[in-house]
Amino acid sequence: MFGWVVFGIIVVLVIVLFYPGNLFKFTMWSLRRSCGLTRKQISVGKHNIVYLEGGSGPNLLLLHGFGADKDSWNRFAKHFTSTYHVIVPDLPGFGESSFFEDEEYDAENQVRRLHDFVTAVKLDEFHLVGSSMGGKISALYAAKHFGKVVTVTLMDAAGVQEPTQSEFNKLLEQGSNSLIVKEPSDYPDLMNFVYHNPPSFPAVIMKGLAEEAVRHYSSNIKIFDQLTAKWVWLEPVLPQIQCKALIIWGEKDRIFDASCLKIFESGIKMSQGVVIKDCGHLPMLEMPDESARVVEEFIRPIR
């Protein structure tokens, strides 16, 4: 046993000293492993989709938001891999999944690709959880494919008219997009904007996340423009959702104001809302234990 520990330390030291660019990947691999998740990939039509998978039991599918990726869910997912079969894809155009300049990545096209992915990995029924853009995609998917979605959980989801305009949308009207990172030095500003109390990530994680955000700068601009050009308002769609729905909102969300929660609640017949106090736009990252508890209590009786 001691020999394996020494070997592990030597491997880490070699990575740090000779392959510093891989340290972030090694750290993320370790985090996924500790959360019971394994990286996989599958070809779906034109796209190569990279995803995380772990656990056994009822299916639980998690969708990230704009500019994010599958690893947004790691600390949330660890609460479910002992009792659920968890699947977390990088949506096409994001993370490690493929991006093509000639493709469209608006919400309805992503719903189509999501269904192709669900079919490819053979998910008959599943609980669906989506954050922000992923929440909008989840709502559209649940309305269109209600036979597959057992429950849907929407976290700080995009797609409805805000009763109270958010800081993000005010800035967007002035030509400033707080979700796009052009330089690594911009990344702390993004962190401060999407979190109410930004977590303290190790330097290697922060550096890696910033570099990933910059790497996707051009594709993020293109996808954001497509999302807004082909924007779909959810108000007419919400009544079509036939499954039970949980609406979660961070009280201090600066991207989409918490007043949106009531729009989702009133639009979806079988829904309930939960506001997480002192939390920003990303409950699964800022308060993973609390948000996982709320979701688990909601889906447990419907396993």
N, C-alpha and C positions, 0 to 999 in steps of 0.2 A: 504493500500500500504506500509506504514512504517513498519507494522508488518511483511510483507513478506521479506522486506529488512533485518530486524533484524534476521529473521529465516535463510535467506541465509548466513548471516555472521556467525551465530552460526554453521551451517552445515560445512562451510569451516574451521572454527577453530577446530571443532571435527576431521575433516579429517587430518588436519595438526598435531594435538597433539597426536591422537591415531592411525591413519592409514597413516603414512607418505608415505608408499609405494604406496598408491592410489592417492596421490596428483598429480602425473604426469598424471594418467588416467583422473582425474577430470579436470585438465587443458586442456587436449586434447579434452575432451567432450565439454567443454565450447567453445573452439575455433571452433570446428566443428559446434556447434549450432549457433554461431555468423556468420558463413559462409553459413548457410542454409543447412547443411548436417546432415544426420542421419546415424548411424551405423546399418548395416544389415548383414545377413549372409544367405548362401544358400548351400545346398549339390549339388555338381556337380560331378557325377561319384564317384570316391574314395575320392575326396577332399571336405573339407569344406572351402568355400571361403567367407571371410569377406570383405565387401565393404561399401562405403559411397554413399549415394544417396540424391538428393535434387533438387527442382525446377520442372518446367514443361515447355514443349515446345519441339523443336527438340532435339534429343538425342546427348549428348556429352560424349564420353568415354575417360578417362584419364588413362594412364599407366605409372607407376613409373619405375625407373631404378634399377640397381643392388644394393643390400644392402639397398635400400630405402623401402618405403611403401606408402600406400594410403594417409597418412597425409602430404606427400610432396606437395600435390596439394591444401591444404586448402585455403591459401591466394590467390591463383590463381583462384580457383573455385568460390570464393565469388562473382566474377565479372560476373558470368554466371547463378547463380541459380535463378535469377529473370526472365530470359528469355529462359533458356534452361533446359532440363532434364539431370542432371549431374550424371554420374555413375563413381565411382573411386574404382576399386578393389585392394586388396592385391593380387598380382599374387601368385599362388601356390608356396610354399617354402619361402615366404617372409611375413613380418608383422605378422598379426594374422591368416592368412590362413595356412592350414595344410601343413606339410612337412613329407615325408616318405623316409626313407633311401634307399629303393629299387626302387624308382622312378627316372626317368631321367628328368632333368630340362633345357636341352638345348633349343635353340630358337625355333626349329621346334616343339618340344613337347609342349612348352608354347603356340605356335600359335594354336595347336589343343585344348589345354585346354581353351584358350581364346574363341575359337569358341563355345565350349560346354557351357561356362559361358554366352556368348551373347545369345545363344539359350535358356538357362534356364531362363534368366531374360526378354526374349521376346523382344529383340531389333531387329527390322526389318532393319532399316537404321540408321546410326549414323555418326557423325563427330568423328574422331579418332585422339588423340594427345598422343604422346609417347616421353618420355625422356630417353636418353642414351640407355641402354638395352631395355627399353620399346619402344624406337624409332625404334630399329632394329625389334622387334616383330611387331610393327605397320606397318613397311614397308613390311615385309613378309606377314602379314595378308591382307593388302590392295591389294597386288599382287594376292593373292590366292582367296580372297573373295571380289572382286571388286564390286559385286552387292550390298553389304551391306554398304560399306564405301563411304559416300558422299564426304568427304574431308579427307586428312590425313596431320597432322602436325608433323614434326620430329624435336625434340629439341636436339641438340648436340648428334646425334644418333650414335650408334656403327654400325660397319659392313662394312666399306669401307677402302681401302688402303689409308693411310695418305700421301699426297704429302710432308708434313713436319712432321717428327716424333714428337709426343708429349712427354712431360716430363714423363708422366705416363708410356708410352710404353718403354721408355729408361730405367726407373727403373725396369720395369717388366722383361726386358731382363737380368737385373742384379740379379734377384731373389727377388725383393721387390715389394709387392702388396700394393699400397697406399690406396686401397679401403677396406681392411680387418682390422677390429678393434679387437684386442685380449684383451686389458685391457682398462678400462675406461679412463686411463691417455692418451691413444692413440687418443681419440676422437677429441681433439682440433687440432691435426695434420691433421686429415681427413678434418675437417672444413676449415682449412687454404688451403688445397689442392684443394678442389672442388669449393670454393668461391674465387672471386677476392677481394671482401670486405665482410668478414664474418659478418652476421647480429648479433646483440646483443640479444641473447635469454636470458630469465630469467633463473636463476640458476636451478630451478626445471625442466625446459625444457631440459637444457643441460645435467643434471644428468640422466634424464629419457631416452634421446636419446642415451647417452653413454651406459647405461645399456642394452637397447634394442639391440644395435649393438653388444655388447659382448655376449648377449644371443644367437645371431644368428651366432656366430663365426664359429662353426663347419659346420653348414649347408651352410654358405656363401662360405667356402672353397670348399666344395663338389660341389656346384652349379657352382662356378667359373671354377673349373676343367672340369666340364661337358660342360660348354659353350665353353671353348677353345678347348676341345678334339673334339667336334662336330661343330666346327666353320663353319659358312656359310657366304661367301662373298656376299655382296648385289649387286655388279656391274652387274651381269647377270640378277638379279631379278628386278632392278629398272625400266627398260623399260616396264615391265609387269604391272606397276601401271597405271591404266586408269583414276583415278580421279584426281582432282586438288590437288596439294601438296604445303605446305608451309614448307620451311626449315629454322629453326631458329638456330643461333649459338652465344654463348657467345664469344666475341672477345678475352677474356683472358683465354679461356678454356685450362687447363693443362692436362685433361684426353684425349680428342680427339681434335687435333689441328683444328683451324677454317678453315684451308685450305680444310678440308673435305667437306665443304659446296658446293664447286664448283663441286665435284664429284656427289653429290646427284642432284644438279641442272641440270647438263648435262645428267644424267641418266634418270630422270623422265621428260616425255614430257611436261606435264602441271604443271610446278613448278616455284616457285619464292623463292628467298632467302633473309633473313634479318639477319644482324649482329647487335647484341646488344652491344653497346660500354661499356667498363669498367665492364664487366660481366664475371663470370666464367662458370663452367660446368652446373649450375642449374638455368637457367633464371627464372623459375616459383617460385623459392624460393628466389633468390637473388634480382630479379627485377620483382615481381609478377604483379605489376600494368602495367608496360611497356610491359611485355610479353603477358599479358591478352589482352591489347589493340591491339597488333599486331595480335593475333589470332582472336579476335572478328571482327576486320576489314576484315580479310580474309574470315571468314565463314559466316558473316552476309548476304552478297548477295546471298548465296547458301542455305539459310534456307529452 
